[in-house]
């Protein structure tokens, strides 16, 4: 659909919505078009859109001309009456295009962070996760007509760090409208969004690999990975074959409840590796059989090879080049149940807000202004469900 045609169709829809007093219906149509990508910077020029939607759009657009002197002045009239309504619809349309562009960048499938944490919506400044320890083995023989023993439970709490806000601002100036440079705004949006999303990814990887340590149980701060007390670090365990996986799994077999001393049930389901170990991990887990050789070939004595089916569990493999960058190691790997170990406490996800028009914006030659932000933090809820392995 050519730019003029789409702009004309939007103008007709806008006028109809005004006649019916259903501007909300127009906004819904715009959002649907932007989401379906029928409305995008390649399908419409922003100056054509301005002319079509804003009353006296052509004359106002000419006043935006940075090379023109004199003529109609761009100013407060655009904030009043039908001009204000038209400007609001214009920024709604451009804002929808920007929003969908931002979300495409934010949901980049190359990022693995969201697969490592459980999202925890919150409206508290500091989230506290309450818990009750297992009862443990308190089963006793109850004699006939005897009293049943009381099974007590121990409460505990895990404190999570405070969420923090991060964001950016985007401005559409009158020069960008006149020169049809919405693409420049989208480029800035891409750069800012990638930076914001990369920052979240780094914070998640730092927490998952124990670079940052925020675990606090009953007001006692601990490192996420430790070699005493809770032993969830396995040294000299390079990822080479099924034995490496088994050695890490054996640590889970020794994990105990800190209050009762009883073994806890851990079901590891994910292996997290740097890029250098991605194919090694996939090869180990996709192997359908295991071969082991015993003895040595000498003279007429043959080496014995035993072949058996692989018994490894069905693990997911997650990998990112950021892991080596953040850990400075291409051999450190994790195994466990990350989504039951880490949370992302979220006050709000990535979201955008449009600034209402006002004299301050017009003083800066800004036609439309949007801000995008997210507020959250990574927290550790249970360290006993992860094992860190080093070479």
N, C-alpha and C positions, 0 to 999 in steps of 0.2 A: 504494500500500500504506500503510494507516494506521500511525501511530507505534506503537500498542500491538501491532498484528499483527506488524510487522517486528521489534520488540523481543522478542516472544515467540518468533518463528521463530529469531532469533539465539540466544536463550537455549537453545532445544532443540538447535540445532547445537552450541552450546558444551558442553552437558552430554554429548551424544553423543561429542564429541571427547575429553572428559575420561575417559569410560568406556573408550574405545578407546585412550587414551593417544596421541592424534593431534592435539594442539593445533596442530601445524604445518598440518594439513589445514584446521582452522578459520581460521587466519590467512590461508591462501591464498584461502579462500572470501570472507573479509572484503575482501581486497585486490581481488578480482575484482568484487565488488559495488560497491565504492567507485569503481573504474575505470569501470564501466559506468554510474555515476551513479544506480543503483538505491538506493544507500546514500548519502544526503546530508542536510544539516541540515533540508531541507524535507520529507524522508520520515520522519524520526525525531526525537523529542525526546530530548535528552541525559539528562534526568532519568529518562525511561522506560527508556532503555538501561541506566543505572546500576542501577536497581531490578532489571532482568531478569538482568543478567550477574553482579553482585557478590552473594555470599551475604549474607543479611540486608540486602539493598539498600535496602528501604523504610525500615527503622529507621535505617540509616546515613545515608540521604538526609535524614531528619528531623533528624538531628544536625547536618547542614550548614546548617539553617535559620538565617539571620543574625538573625531576629526572635524566635527561641525561646531561652528561658533555661532552663538546667538540662537534664535528660534525659540520654540516652545521649551520651557524649563521643566525638568523632572523634579517634582517636589511633593508637597503636602497634598495636592488634589488627588494623587494616586492612593492616598490613605482614606479617602472619603467616598461615600455613596456607592454607585455601581462600580466605580473603579476599584474600590477596596474589595468588593465581592469577586470581581474578575481576577484581581491579583491573587486573592486567596485560592481560587480554583487553579490558577496557573501554577502557583507554588505547590499545590496539592499534587498536580500531575507530575511536575519535575521531581518532587519529593518521593513519589511512588517509584519512579525510575531509579532514583538514587538508592532507596531502601532495598529494592530487589538486587541491585548491584552489590550493595554491602553484604547482604545475606549470602549471595553466591560466594563471595570471598571468605566469609566467616565459616561457611560449611565445607571448606576445602577437605576432601577425603584423605589428603596426605597427613592430616593431623590425627594422632592416636589418643590424645589426652582424654577425650570424652569416653573412650572405651576402658580407661583405667580407673575412673572414679564414678561414684554414684552421685547424681545431682540431688542436692538437698535444699529445696526452697526454704527460705527463712525470712522472718521480719524482726529477728532479734539482733542486737548489737554484738552479743557473744553467745554462741550456741553451746549448750551443754547436753551431751548425750547421756541420759541415765541408763543404767543397766543393773541386772541382777545376776550374780554368779550362779553357776550350777550348784545344785544341792550337794553333789558328790555322792559317794557311796555311804548312805546312812541307813541302808536297809537292815533291820534287826528282826530277830525272831520275836513274835508277839505271843506270849503264852495265853492259854485259854483263860478268859475272864480278865486278862491283863490289860493295862493301859497302852495305847499306841504312843510311840515316841514322837516328840515334836520335831519336825524337819525345818530348821531355820535356814534362811537365805541371806546372803550378804549383798547389800547394795553398793554400787560404785558409780562413778561418773567420769566421763571423758570430756574435757574442755577443748573446744575448737577455737582457733584464732579468729580475730575479728576481720570481717570482709572489708575490702577497700575498693574504691571506685576508680575506674580508668576510662578515658574517653577522648573524643576529638570533636572538632567543629568544622563545618563546611559552609562556605559562603558562595552564593551565586550573585555576582556583581552585574551592574547594568552593562558594562563593557562585554562581559561574557555572553549576556543575552543578545546584544546587538550583533556581535561577531559570531554567534552560534558556536560557542565554545563549551557547551555542556560536557563534552568529552574531557575537558581539563578538570572539571569538578569530579567526574567519575574516576579519573586517574588518581586524583588526590584521595578520593574515597577508598580506592583499592589499596593505595599505599598505607593509609592510616589503618584500615581494617586488617590488613595483613600484619602490620606491626602489633596491633592490639591482640589479634588471635595468636600470633607467635609468642607474645608475652605470656598469655594464659598457658600455652603449651609448655613453655619453659618452666613455669611455676609448678605445673602438674608433674613433669618429669623430675624436677628437683625434689619434690616431696616423695614421689614414688621410689626414687633411688636413694633417698636418705641424704641428699645434699643439704636440704633444709630439714630441720627436725622440729616438729611442733607437737609431738605426741605428749599428752599430759593426762595421766590417769590418777584420780584422787589427789589432784594438785601436785603430783610428782612428775616432773618433766624427765623424759627419757629420749635417747636416740631411737630412731625407728629401727635400725639394725644394730644388734649387739651380739657380742661373743661370750657374755656371761649373764647369769640370770636367765632372761629369755634369750636362748641361743637361736638366732635366725640368720646367722652369717656363716657361710661355708667357704673357707679358703682352700686354695689348691684344688679347685673343682672347675677346671676349664670345660666348656661345653664341647664334648667330643663324640660321645655315643650314649647309648641307653644307660650306661653305668653312671654318667654324670647326672642324669635326671633322677636315677634311683638314689644316689647319695644325697641329693637335696630333699627328696621325698622322705628319707629316713629322719630328717630333722623334724618334719611335721609329726612323725610318729612319736616324738618325744615332747611335743608341746603340751603343757599342762595349764590348768586353771590356776591363776595366782592365789586364789582364796582357798580352794579345796585341795589343790595338788593333784586332782584327777586329770586324766588325759582329756583333751578337747578334740572335737571332731573337725578336722580341716579337710576340705575337698579342693585341692589345687586344680585350676582349670586353664591357667594362662601362663605362657612363657614370654618374657619381654627381653628383647635382645637388641644390641646395636646392629647396624647394617652389615658389619663384617661377619656376624653370626646368623643372619637371617636364613640363608640357604642351608647352613649346617643344621639349624633347628628344624627346618621343614623336612630335610632329608631324614633326620633321626625319627621324627614323628610319623613320616609317611612310609617308612620301611615296613614291609609286611612280614619280614622274618629277620632273625638274628643268626649270624654264623660265628662260631667260636672254634679256634684251632688249638690243638694240644699236641705236645711233642715236637720234634724237629725231624726233618727229612735227612736221613743219613744212611747211605748204602741201600740196603733192601728194606729199611724201616720207613714206612710211609707216615706222613703227618696226618693226624686224625682231625677231621672237621665235623663239627656238630651243627646241624641246622634246625632251628626251632622258630615257631611263630612269635612275632613281637607281641608283648603283653602291655606295652605302654598305653596309658590312658589317652583319651582324645583331648589334646590341649589345643588352645588357640595360640597362634604366634603373632605377636605384635612387635613391630620394629620401626625405628625412626633414626635418621642421621643425627638428630639432636641429642640422642643418648650419648654418643661418643663425645660430642661437643660439650655436654654438660658434665659428664663424668671423667673426661680425659682418659677414657679407656675404651678399647674396642673388644674387650674380653669379659667385661662384667655383665652378668645377666641375672634376671629374676625369675622366680617361679612362685606361683601362689594363686590367691583369689583376690585380685586387686579391688574389684568393685565392692567386696565386703571388708576391705581394709582402709580405703580412702574415700573421702567425700569431697564434693565441691559445694561449699555452703554459698548459696546464691541469693542475694537480695533481689536482683533482677538480671535477666539475661541481656544480651546485646539488644538494644532498642534505640529508636530514634525519636526525637522531638523537634517540632518546627517552632521557631521563634515567631511570635505574632509581629506583624508589621508595626513600625513605630518610628518616631523622629530620629532616634539614635541610629537605626539601620540606614535610613535614607541619608543621613549625614555622611555615612561611610560608603554611599553608593551601593548598598547591598539590597538586592531585590528579594532574595530568599536566604534564610539562615537555618541550618539544621545542626543539631548536636547528637552524637551517638555515644553511648556509654554502657558499661556493664559493671556490676559490683559483686565481688565474690572472693573466696579464698579457699585454698586446699587444706584439708584437715585429715589427720590420721585417726581412725576410730578403733582399729585393732591391728597391732603389729605382729601378732602370732600367726597370721594367715599368709605371711610372705617370707620368702627366704632369698637372701642376696648371695650370689656366688661370684667369687673372684678367681683369677688364674693362679 
